[in-house]
């Protein structure tokens, strides 16, 4: 991704990121500053149905 950098938060002892922040470039240009949370699921379709 060239000089584009994302910053990810990892809980102690876990390799899966749980939150991140990145520069307002490309598709993110118009977004206000914010933290993004990551939600990991085994089955995305089931997760979507459960949220609905």
C-alpha positions as CSV (number, residue, x, y, z in Angstrom):
1,X,0.0,0.0,0.0
2,X,2.9,2.3,-0.5
3,X,3.4,4.8,2.3
4,X,-0.2,4.3,3.6
5,X,-0.2,3.1,7.2
6,X,-2.9,1.6,9.4
7,X,-2.6,1.3,13.2
8,X,-4.2,-1.7,14.8
9,X,-4.9,-2.5,18.4
10,X,-4.2,-6.1,19.6
11,X,-5.2,-7.5,23.0
12,X,-2.2,-9.0,25.0
13,X,-1.3,-12.4,23.7
14,X,-3.7,-12.3,20.7
15,X,-2.7,-11.9,17.1
16,X,-6.2,-10.8,15.9
17,X,-6.7,-7.0,15.8
18,X,-9.7,-5.7,17.6
19,X,-9.7,-2.0,16.5
20,X,-7.8,0.2,14.1
21,X,-7.3,3.7,12.8
22,X,-5.9,4.9,9.5
23,X,-5.1,8.0,7.5
24,X,-7.9,9.9,5.7
25,X,-6.7,9.0,2.2
26,X,-8.3,7.3,-0.8
27,X,-11.8,6.0,-0.1
28,X,-11.4,7.3,3.5
29,X,-10.9,10.9,2.5
30,X,-14.3,12.2,3.6
31,X,-14.5,10.3,6.9
32,X,-14.2,12.2,10.2
33,X,-11.5,10.9,12.7
34,X,-12.7,7.8,14.4
35,X,-11.7,4.4,15.8
36,X,-13.1,1.4,13.9
37,X,-13.9,-1.8,15.9
38,X,-13.5,-5.2,14.3
39,X,-16.0,-7.9,14.9
40,X,-14.9,-11.4,14.0
41,X,-17.4,-14.1,13.3
42,X,-17.0,-17.7,12.1
43,X,-20.1,-17.4,9.8
44,X,-20.7,-13.9,8.4
45,X,-24.2,-14.8,7.0
46,X,-25.3,-16.1,10.4
47,X,-23.8,-13.1,12.1
48,X,-25.8,-10.7,9.9
49,X,-29.0,-12.6,10.4
50,X,-28.5,-12.5,14.2
51,X,-27.9,-8.7,14.1
52,X,-31.0,-8.1,12.0
